[in-house]
């Protein structure tokens, strides 16, 4: 377990996490829930139990790289981060 505080649970976080997992259906498969449940997170936020699991298994999705205005909306790849 991590000592980091849980991130603020907002629609932008849900949107970022869902995109980072590859979309609604892949996020649903990852969390073993129905796609409709994942879609609800966009308005209700991600359930705390799911956030804790995500923090333990994929913390990179809770701390995405900062994207500057004009940059692509796609998450940075490992190659992008290494400058290659």
Secondary structure, DSSP 8 states (H G I E B T S, - for coil): ---S------HHHHHHHHHHTTSHHHHHHHHTS-HHHHHHHHHH---HHHHHHHHHH-GGGTS-----TTS-SS---HHHHHT-
